């Protein structure tokens, strides 16, 4: 599910390849919030950009998408800001 609007507006997707492409284009890494991890399982999902956030643990894409799908999430993101710059705005939302 992907909705396309103006590039400065938010778009929503559940497509793993589209999410990974968006993150890779911004040199981000899949991550989880350290304080929310339990019994070795990923906690709240985040995307970590450089410089690395000390409160996050970077994880692999497999673990990231497993947690993403289990939580029935969608990825809300913006491609460009209103002035045309590459945007890093994103958040995870329930479908």
PyMOL commands that set and color helices and strands:
alter all, ss='L'
color gray80, all
select helices_A, chain A and resi 16-25+34-36+61-70
alter helices_A, ss='H'
color red, helices_A
select strands_A, chain A and resi 10-13+29-33+45-48+56-58+73-78+90-94
alter strands_A, ss='S'
color yellow, strands_A
deselect
rebuild
show_as cartoon
